[in-house]
Amino acid sequence: MSDDQAAVAGGMIMQSSGSSQTAGADHVKPYIIKTYDRWIILVLVLVAGWFLFKPIFAFSVYYRGVSFEHMLRLKTAEHYYRKAISVDPHIPEGWVGLGTLQAMSAKDNHADYLSAIDTFTRGLENNPTSGALPWGLCRAYYEIGADYPNALTACQRAFTNDPKNLFAWDYAAWASIHMGKRDQALAYWRQALKLGHVGAAAFIKKYSK
């Protein structure tokens, strides 16, 4: 074989080799999602869904508690309120339901009073913008514990979070009266009157003397 023939033959071999490599590259199979990949994706979807819909689940459980409370099945209601809190402590309704339930028997049972105070307090820590939780705490301190300084603090937090709660202004006024803060009480009653608490007018008249 001459040198020219050998060169031509070598070129053909290299060309053939390059063509086979190109053909191999063109036929690379796409990545196939394997079984374990599917499980990973499923877990990620479930976790994301849980965090996305957790508030809805918590409120649904809370509403079951309300239903049982209306049927006077209080132990069952308490169970669902606690469950709602465990599902999502950042939904205030579960705390409000449980604290209110505990406060119902707190006048006759000091342990229930302490439980109600603890429930409203911890609920407020988890839901600092709630108006209902400090309002429940205010009522428990004032009506059951006759703890007027703490009642005043809770009432002030209640109308700070919910300025339209005229009863929070009213209770704050009464707590102020018990603490000898007449001018503060009058200011709170005037605000309650502006919000529609017609009875506040009589209190303003009485304590303005």
C-alpha positions as CSV (number, residue, x, y, z in Angstrom):
1,M,0.0,0.0,0.0
2,S,1.4,3.4,-1.0
3,D,1.8,6.3,1.4
4,D,-1.2,8.1,-0.2
5,Q,-3.5,5.1,0.1
6,A,-2.4,4.6,3.8
7,A,-3.2,8.3,4.5
8,V,-6.7,8.0,2.9
9,A,-7.4,4.8,4.8
10,G,-6.3,6.4,8.1
11,G,-8.5,9.4,7.5
12,M,-11.5,7.1,6.8
13,I,-10.9,5.2,10.1
14,M,-10.8,8.5,12.1
15,Q,-13.9,9.8,10.4
16,S,-15.7,6.6,11.1
17,S,-14.6,6.7,14.8
18,G,-15.7,10.3,15.1
19,S,-19.1,9.6,13.5
20,S,-19.7,6.7,15.9
21,Q,-18.9,8.9,18.9
22,T,-21.3,11.6,17.6
23,A,-24.0,9.0,17.0
24,G,-23.5,7.8,20.6
25,A,-23.8,11.3,22.0
26,D,-27.0,11.9,20.0
27,H,-28.5,8.7,21.5
28,V,-27.8,9.5,25.2
29,K,-31.0,8.7,27.1
30,P,-32.7,11.5,29.1
31,Y,-32.6,11.3,32.9
32,I,-35.5,9.2,34.2
33,I,-37.1,10.0,37.5
34,K,-36.5,6.9,39.6
35,T,-38.7,5.6,42.4
36,Y,-36.7,7.1,45.2
37,D,-36.8,10.5,43.4
38,R,-40.6,10.3,43.3
39,W,-40.7,9.7,47.1
40,I,-38.5,12.7,47.7
41,I,-40.8,14.9,45.6
42,L,-43.9,13.5,47.3
43,V,-42.4,14.3,50.8
44,L,-41.5,17.8,49.7
45,V,-45.0,18.4,48.4
46,L,-46.6,17.0,51.6
47,V,-44.4,19.1,53.8
48,A,-45.1,22.3,51.8
49,G,-48.8,21.5,51.8
50,W,-48.8,21.0,55.6
51,F,-47.2,24.4,56.3
52,L,-49.5,26.1,53.7
53,F,-52.8,24.6,54.9
54,K,-51.9,24.3,58.6
55,P,-53.9,27.4,59.7
56,I,-57.0,26.0,57.9
57,F,-56.6,22.6,59.6
58,A,-56.2,24.3,63.0
59,F,-59.3,26.4,62.5
60,S,-61.3,23.4,61.4
61,V,-60.3,21.5,64.5
62,Y,-61.2,24.6,66.6
63,Y,-64.6,24.7,65.0
64,R,-65.3,21.1,66.0
65,G,-64.5,22.2,69.6
66,V,-67.1,25.0,69.3
67,S,-69.7,22.5,68.0
68,F,-69.1,20.3,71.0
69,E,-69.2,23.2,73.4
70,H,-72.6,24.2,72.1
71,M,-73.7,20.6,72.8
72,L,-72.4,21.1,76.4
73,R,-69.8,18.3,75.8
74,L,-67.2,20.4,77.4
75,K,-64.4,17.8,77.9
76,T,-64.6,16.9,74.2
77,A,-64.6,20.6,73.3
78,E,-61.5,21.1,75.5
79,H,-59.8,18.2,73.6
80,Y,-60.4,19.9,70.3
81,Y,-59.3,23.3,71.5
82,R,-56.0,21.8,72.7
83,K,-55.7,19.9,69.4
84,A,-56.2,23.1,67.4
85,I,-53.4,24.7,69.5
86,S,-51.1,21.8,68.8
87,V,-51.8,22.0,65.1
88,D,-51.0,25.7,64.9
89,P,-50.3,27.8,68.0
90,H,-50.4,30.9,65.9
91,I,-54.1,30.7,65.3
92,P,-55.7,32.5,68.3
93,E,-59.1,30.9,68.2
94,G,-57.9,27.6,69.9
95,W,-56.3,29.6,72.8
96,V,-59.4,31.7,73.2
97,G,-61.7,28.7,73.2
98,L,-59.6,26.8,75.8
99,G,-59.1,29.9,78.0
100,T,-62.8,30.8,78.0
101,L,-63.7,27.2,78.8
102,Q,-61.3,27.2,81.8
103,A,-62.5,30.6,83.0
104,M,-66.1,29.3,83.1
105,S,-65.3,27.2,86.2
106,A,-62.5,29.4,87.6
107,K,-64.7,31.1,90.2
108,D,-65.2,27.8,92.0
109,N,-61.8,26.3,91.2
110,H,-58.6,28.3,91.7
111,A,-56.6,25.8,89.6
112,D,-58.9,26.6,86.6
113,Y,-58.3,30.3,87.2
114,L,-54.6,29.8,87.0
115,S,-55.0,27.6,83.9
116,A,-57.1,30.2,82.2
117,I,-54.5,32.9,83.0
118,D,-51.8,30.7,81.7
119,T,-53.7,29.8,78.5
120,F,-54.5,33.5,77.6
121,T,-50.9,34.5,78.4
122,R,-49.3,31.9,76.3
123,G,-51.8,32.4,73.6
124,L,-50.9,36.1,73.5
125,E,-47.2,35.3,73.3
126,N,-47.9,33.3,70.2
127,N,-50.4,35.8,68.8
128,P,-49.2,39.2,69.9
129,T,-51.6,41.2,67.6
130,S,-54.7,39.4,68.8
131,G,-57.4,41.5,70.5
132,A,-59.5,38.6,71.8
133,L,-56.7,37.0,73.9
134,P,-55.8,40.1,76.0
135,W,-59.5,40.8,76.4
136,G,-60.1,37.3,77.8
137,L,-57.1,37.9,80.1
138,C,-58.5,41.2,81.2
139,R,-61.8,39.7,82.1
140,A,-60.2,36.8,84.0
141,Y,-58.1,39.1,86.0
142,Y,-60.9,41.5,86.8
143,E,-63.9,39.3,87.2
144,I,-62.4,36.3,88.8
145,G,-59.1,37.3,90.4
146,A,-60.0,40.9,91.3
147,D,-56.4,41.5,90.2
148,Y,-56.9,45.1,89.1
149,P,-53.3,46.1,88.1
150,N,-52.9,43.1,85.8
151,A,-56.5,43.5,84.6
152,L,-55.7,47.1,83.6
153,T,-52.5,46.0,81.8
154,A,-54.4,43.3,79.9
155,C,-57.3,45.7,79.1
156,Q,-54.9,48.3,77.7
157,R,-53.3,45.6,75.5
158,A,-56.8,44.6,74.4
159,F,-57.8,48.1,73.2
160,T,-54.4,48.7,71.7
161,N,-54.8,45.6,69.5
162,D,-58.5,46.2,69.0
163,P,-59.4,49.9,69.5
164,K,-63.1,49.3,68.7
165,N,-63.6,47.0,71.6
166,L,-65.6,49.4,73.8
167,F,-65.8,46.9,76.6
168,A,-62.0,46.8,76.9
169,W,-62.1,50.6,77.4
170,D,-64.9,50.1,80.0
171,Y,-63.1,47.4,82.0
172,A,-59.9,49.5,81.9
173,A,-61.8,52.4,83.4
174,W,-63.2,50.2,86.2
175,A,-59.8,48.8,86.9
176,S,-58.4,52.3,87.0
177,I,-61.1,53.3,89.5
178,H,-60.2,50.5,91.8
179,M,-56.6,51.7,91.6
180,G,-57.5,55.3,92.5
181,K,-56.8,56.6,88.9
182,R,-60.0,58.6,88.5
183,D,-58.8,60.9,85.6
184,Q,-57.6,57.9,83.6
185,A,-60.9,56.1,84.2
186,L,-62.9,59.1,83.0
187,A,-60.7,59.3,79.8
188,Y,-61.3,55.6,79.1
189,W,-65.1,56.0,79.7
190,R,-65.2,59.0,77.3
191,Q,-63.6,56.8,74.6
192,A,-66.0,54.0,75.4
193,L,-68.9,56.5,75.0
194,K,-67.6,57.6,71.6
195,L,-67.7,53.9,70.5
196,G,-71.3,53.6,71.6
197,H,-71.2,52.5,75.2
198,V,-74.2,54.6,76.4
199,G,-73.8,53.4,80.0
200,A,-70.5,55.2,80.2
201,A,-72.2,58.5,80.3
202,A,-73.6,57.7,83.8
203,F,-70.2,56.7,85.0
204,I,-68.6,59.8,83.7
205,K,-71.3,61.9,85.5
206,K,-70.9,60.0,88.7
207,Y,-67.1,60.1,88.9
208,S,-66.7,63.6,87.6
209,K,-68.0,65.1,90.9
